[in-house]
Amino acid sequence: MDKKFSGNKPLLFQLSAMAPHAPVQRVISVEESIFQKNQDQAKKNREFFDRRGMKVFNVMSSPGSGKTALLAKILPRLMGRHPLCAVIGDQETSLDADRLQKAGVPSLQINTHSACHLDADRVARALAKIDARGVCGGAGGTDLGGGGADGAASGGGGADGAASGGRARETTDLGSAAHADLQGIEWLFIENVGNLVCPAVFDLGESFKIALLSVTEGEEKPLKYPVLFQDADLIVISKSDLLPYLDFDRQLLLKNVRVQNKKAPLVFCSVKSGEGLDELMGQLEDLNSANISTTKNHAFLERETLTMEKP
């Protein structure tokens, strides 16, 4: 089968099994962005955050790269400067939210079940849960009582909605009457589901994108998974304490990162040794002070044509 795509970006389609008999040639045209509903909700989310002066950091990486450990280390220190809370995305369990709760960070878990990323609607639903439970309200926030899995925030059965080809959902209204407990919150950290691909293209309404890569993953990842690094406002290299034990070319990694992104600050850090943590927090403050936010359109082309030929 020969597949040809228009444009320079792949079309996210899951194709059903094709009949093994008879020649077939089909053209599928997508007139409306397959991410349109997500884009609409992301715009509502961003407007909601902007009205409250909230800065939102979308933290993305592969599983096991150290997102939760890093947040558990720096967020309690940042809480002294900025009232903040966290939303954590995983397919199952509340382990990461529990970990942040134990570190003193008000957190809410979103379980996506079969989905490999968060989307804007899930974040909006999580904000409703934050308001209902008061997780970020009051002085220092209110404990969730274990950070249990949040079915409503994850859309119930874990369907991805229209953004991933499932049942379409209406966008979630973030009206002025809701989310009173978020009024005092300055920073919101969203720890996305561990994945280097899909989280990078689903806008959540965030202010900034943070790409995290551990030294154990190798220097080639920015070349193999370019979108995450191209769109990042800050790039964090974690587990730097392991460098003496690895065959790792630091200069090659820097070169590969700069192929994709010439401007984003890059910080090497380690939760174990403490290296780079002060610098990382300083970079977060710099992003906050710059008063800029992510404005790129991360959706794919408005029109994609897929031609499939089978002899």
N, C-alpha and C positions, 0 to 999 in steps of 0.2 A: 504494500500500500504506500502510495506517495502522498505525503501531506505538504501542502504549501500554505503559508500564512502571509497575509498582507501585513504591512507594518513591520516593526522590528521587535515586537513583544509577543510572547506566546499567548494563545487564547486558552483560558482555563475552562476546559470542557471535559466532562466525563462521558465518553461515547459508549453507547450500549453495544452489545455484541452484534456484529454484522453477519448476515446470512452467508454461509460459505459458498453459495452457488450463485451463478450468473454475474456478469460484469455489472458494476454499479459506479456511477459518478454522481456525487451529490455536492451541492453548494449550500452552505449554511451561512446566512447573513444575520448579524446581530446589529439591529438598527439602533438600539439603545444600549448604553453601557450596562454590562452585566453587574456592575457595581453601583448602579444608580441609586437604589434604595439605601445602600450603605453610605453613599455620598450625601444623600439628603439628610440622613440622621447625623452624620459627622458634622455637617454644617450647623444643625441645631445644637449639637453638643458644644461646638466651638463658640457659638454665640452665647450659650449658657455660661460657659467658663469665662468668656470675656466680660460679660456683664458683672460678674462677681470678682473680677480681677484675679482669677485663679490661673496658675501656671500648671500645666499637665505634662508629665514626662512619661512617654511610652518606652519602656525598657524591653528590648528584644534580643534574643540569643537562642542558641541551640540548648537542648536539655543538658543539665549538668555543668554548665559553664560558670555557675556561681552567682546568678542573679539574686536569689533570695539571701544567700550568705552576705553578699555585698550590701544589699538594702538593709538587712538586719544590723549591719555594722555602722552605716553612715546615717540612716534616718533618725535614730534616737538622738544623734548629735545635732542634726539639722532641725529637729523639733524645737530646740531652744531658740532658734531664730525665726522659724516659719511654722505656724500651725499647719499640720499636714496629715494625710492619711493615705492608705494604699488599697488598691484593688488588684487581686491576684487571679490570674487565669491558668487553669490546668484542666485537663480532661476529667480527672477524678481526684478525690480526696481533698481535705482541707489542710494538708501538712504544711504548705508554705505560709498560708494565712496564720495558722497556729504558731508557726515559728516567729513571724513578725509580731504577733500579739505578745508572745513571751518576751520579746525584745522591747515591748512598750509602745509599739506602733499600731494605732487603730487600723484594722485591716478587714477587708471583706473578700471572701473567696467566691469566684465564679467557676462553676464546673461546666465545661463545654461538651462533655461526653464524647461524641464522635468527631467533633470539629477540631481542627488543628490550629485555630487562631481565635482571638477575640474579634468582635465586630462592633460597630458603633452602637447598635441597638442593645447589645448585651451590656455595654458600658452605661448606657442611659438607664437600663433597668437596675443595674447595680447602684446607681446614684439614688434611685427611688428607695432601694433597700437601706442604703446608708442613712437616708432621711428618716425612714420608718423606725430603724433601730437606734438612731442617734449615735451611730458608731463614730462619727467625727464631731459630734456636738459637745458643747460644754468645755470646761477647762481641761485640756489634755486629752479629750476624747473619752468615749465610754466603751468599755470592753464588750466584745461580741459574745462573750461566754463560750469560747471554743472555736469560733470562726467556722461554723458548720457549712456544709455545701449549700449553695444557694440556687435552688431550682428555678425560681422566678427570674433571677438575673441571667441565667443561662438559657432562658427561653424554653424551659420545660424539658422536652425530650431531646434537646441537643441539636435540633434541626438548625441548619445554617441560614434558613430564610432565603430570600430571593438572591442574596449576594452569592450564595454557593449553589444555586439551582434548586433549592427546596421550596417549601410553601412560602409564598410572599407574606411579609408582615408589614403592618403599618408602622411608620416611624413613631417613636415614643415622644410624647409631649413633655417638655421640660418647662412648664409654666412658672410664672413668678410666685404662685402660691405654694409651690412644692420646694423641698430641699432647704427649709429654713436652717437646718443644722449645718449646712455647708457654707453659710454666710461668712463665718470666720476663718474658713480654710483658705490658705494661700497656695499651697502646693498639693497636687495629687499625683501619686506615682502609680502607674499601671504596669504591673509585671505581666507581660504577655505570655501566652502559651509557648513553651520551648519549641522553636521552629525557625529556621533561617529563611523560609520562603514566604508563606502566606501572610504572616503578620506584617511583613514589610510593605504589602500592597493594600492593606485594609486600613484606611484612615479612621481613627477613632475620635477625631476632634481634638487631638493633642496639640500642645504648644511646641513640643520638642520631641524628636526621636533620638533614642540612645541605643547604639549598637554595641553589644558586648560580645567579646570573643576571648576564650581562654587560650593560653599558650599551648595547651595540650591538643588543641584542634588543628594546629598546623598553620603555616604561613600562607597557604594557597586559598583559604576560605574567601577572602574578598574578591578573588577572581572567579570562583565557582558560584558564589551567591552575591552578585553585584548590587542588586537593588537595595538591600538592607544598608550597605555601606555607602552607596551613592546618595541616599536620602538622609543619612544620619547627621544630626546636629552636633553629636559628641560620640566619639568612639573610645570604648574602654577595653583594655586588654587585661584580663584577670589572671590570677594565679601566677603572678610574676615570680613568686618565691620558688617555683619549680624550674625556672630557667637553667640553673646550674646543673640540673639532672637530665636535661632534654637536649636533643640535637635540633636546636631551634635557631634560625637565622633571623635575628631581630631586624637587621637592615632590609632583608628581603620582605618581611612583613610590612615594614613601613613603605617600601616601594610599591607593594601590591595594594595597600590601602590608598596611597596617593594616586594610583591609576584611576581609582573609582571616585575619590573625594579629596580634592586638593586643599579644602579649607577647614574641615571639621577638626577641632582639637582632638588629640589622641593622648590618652593617659594609660600608662602601665601601673597596675596596682595589685596589692595582695591583702586579703583579709587576714592572713596568718601573720605576716610580718609588719603590716601597717603601711608598707610602701605605697605612695601615691594617693592615699585616702584624703589627705588634706588638699592635695592638688585637685582631686576629683570634685570635692565639695566646692572648691574655689571656682572650678569650671561651671558647676551648676549655678552658682551665684552670678557668674558672668553672663550666662544665658538669661537668667532672670532679669538682670540689670539692663541687658541689651534691649529689652522690651520688644523682641521680635518673636515670631512664632512660625511654625511650619505652614507654608501656603501652597506647597506643591500639590498638584493633582496626582494622586497615586493610583488612580483607576487606569485601566487599560484603555486602548483606543475606543472612540465612540463607535467605530464600525470595524469589525473584523470579518474577513472572509476566509472560510476554510474549504479548500477543495480536496476531496478525497477520491482517489481513483483506485479501483481494484480490477485487475485484469480478469 
